Amino acid sequence: MANTTFAVLPFIVSSIVYYAIGALWYTPLFGKAWAKELGISMSGGTDSDKGKFVLGMIGQLVSAFLYVAGVYMLLMLGNFYSLGGALTVGASVSAFFVLSVNSGKLLFQRKPKLFFIDAGYGVVGAFAAALILAFWR
């Protein structure tokens, strides 16, 4: 029988780690290239722009919790609390969700850099969350 006990602390930590990866991913690592592909400025703006930024960051935090909840659910449903299980869930989330959701950036928008930046974050985040959740419960 699968262990379906939900552990709150690993979930919260995994969500924060996923969010932190995004903060690093979209600022010092790939922020300039990402902004250029979207045609936006990363410099400070008006107070209205700053308000939109704060709302966007709150939205991303909520999104991080939902994303990690999905990873956690897959781990629990399959009782994948091992290295192999974590890698299976990370690869499954990456292949079936992250790459497919971002494919329009590659296929229709013809923005391979944007595809690799956004999909890369989802893939790295999926594996990070799956590894943390699989071993800390």
C-alpha positions as CSV (number, residue, x, y, z in Angstrom):
1,M,0.0,0.0,0.0
2,A,1.3,3.4,-0.9
3,N,2.4,5.8,1.8
4,T,0.1,8.8,1.2
5,T,1.0,10.8,4.3
6,F,1.4,14.4,3.3
7,A,4.3,16.1,5.1
8,V,3.9,19.8,5.3
9,L,7.4,20.9,6.1
10,P,9.0,19.2,3.1
11,F,6.3,20.6,0.9
12,I,6.9,24.1,2.1
13,V,10.7,23.8,1.8
14,S,10.4,22.3,-1.7
15,S,8.1,25.1,-2.8
16,I,10.5,27.8,-1.5
17,V,13.4,26.0,-3.1
18,Y,11.5,25.9,-6.4
19,Y,10.7,29.6,-6.1
20,A,14.3,30.5,-5.2
21,I,15.5,28.6,-8.3
22,G,13.1,30.8,-10.3
23,A,14.5,33.9,-8.7
24,L,18.0,32.9,-9.6
25,W,17.0,31.6,-13.0
26,Y,15.2,34.8,-14.1
27,T,17.5,37.4,-12.7
28,P,21.3,36.7,-12.5
29,L,21.4,33.6,-14.7
30,F,19.1,34.2,-17.6
31,G,17.2,37.4,-16.7
32,K,18.7,39.6,-19.4
33,A,18.2,37.1,-22.2
34,W,14.7,36.3,-21.0
35,A,13.7,39.9,-20.9
36,K,15.2,40.5,-24.4
37,E,13.2,37.6,-25.8
38,L,10.0,39.0,-24.3
39,G,10.9,42.6,-25.3
40,I,10.6,43.9,-21.8
41,S,12.9,46.0,-19.6
42,M,14.3,44.6,-16.3
43,S,15.1,48.1,-15.0
44,G,13.0,49.9,-12.5
45,G,9.9,51.6,-13.7
46,T,7.0,53.6,-12.4
47,D,5.2,52.8,-9.1
48,S,2.6,51.1,-11.2
49,D,5.2,48.8,-12.8
50,K,6.6,48.0,-9.3
51,G,3.1,47.1,-8.1
52,K,2.7,44.8,-11.1
53,F,6.0,43.2,-10.3
54,V,5.0,42.5,-6.7
55,L,1.7,41.0,-7.8
56,G,3.6,38.9,-10.4
57,M,6.0,37.6,-7.7
58,I,3.1,36.7,-5.4
59,G,1.5,34.9,-8.3
60,Q,4.7,33.0,-9.0
61,L,4.8,32.0,-5.3
62,V,1.3,30.6,-5.5
63,S,2.3,28.9,-8.8
64,A,5.3,27.3,-7.1
65,F,3.1,25.8,-4.4
66,L,0.7,24.4,-7.0
67,Y,3.6,23.0,-9.1
68,V,5.2,21.3,-6.1
69,A,1.9,20.0,-5.0
70,G,1.6,18.2,-8.4
71,V,5.0,16.8,-8.1
72,Y,4.3,15.7,-4.5
73,M,1.0,14.0,-5.6
74,L,2.8,12.0,-8.2
75,L,5.4,10.9,-5.7
76,M,2.7,9.8,-3.2
77,L,0.5,8.1,-5.8
78,G,3.4,5.9,-7.0
79,N,5.1,5.6,-3.6
80,F,8.2,6.8,-5.4
81,Y,10.3,7.6,-2.3
82,S,13.7,6.6,-3.7
83,L,16.3,8.1,-6.1
84,G,14.8,6.2,-9.0
85,G,11.3,7.3,-8.1
86,A,12.3,10.9,-7.8
87,L,14.1,10.8,-11.1
88,T,11.1,9.1,-12.7
89,V,8.7,11.8,-11.4
90,G,11.1,14.6,-12.4
91,A,11.4,13.2,-15.9
92,S,7.7,12.6,-16.2
93,V,6.7,16.1,-15.1
94,S,9.4,17.5,-17.4
95,A,8.4,15.5,-20.5
96,F,4.6,15.5,-20.1
97,F,4.0,18.9,-18.7
98,V,6.9,21.3,-18.8
99,L,8.1,20.7,-22.3
100,S,4.6,20.4,-23.8
101,V,3.4,23.6,-22.1
102,N,6.4,25.5,-23.3
103,S,6.4,24.0,-26.8
104,G,4.5,27.0,-28.3
105,K,7.5,29.2,-27.7
106,L,9.6,27.0,-29.9
107,L,7.1,25.9,-32.5
108,F,4.8,28.9,-33.0
109,Q,6.6,31.9,-31.6
110,R,10.0,30.7,-33.0
111,K,11.8,31.7,-29.8
112,P,14.1,28.9,-29.0
113,K,16.0,30.9,-26.3
114,L,12.7,31.6,-24.5
115,F,11.7,28.0,-24.8
116,F,15.0,26.7,-23.3
117,I,15.0,29.4,-20.5
118,D,11.4,28.7,-19.4
119,A,11.4,25.0,-20.0
120,G,14.8,24.7,-18.3
121,Y,13.5,26.3,-15.1
122,G,10.6,23.9,-15.1
123,V,12.8,20.9,-15.6
124,V,15.4,21.9,-13.0
125,G,12.6,22.7,-10.6
126,A,10.8,19.4,-11.2
127,F,13.9,17.4,-10.4
128,A,14.8,19.6,-7.4
129,A,11.3,19.3,-5.9
130,A,11.0,15.6,-6.6
131,L,14.4,14.9,-5.0
132,I,13.7,16.9,-1.9
133,L,10.2,15.4,-1.4
134,A,11.3,11.8,-2.1
135,F,14.0,11.9,0.6
136,W,12.5,14.2,3.2
137,R,9.2,13.0,4.4
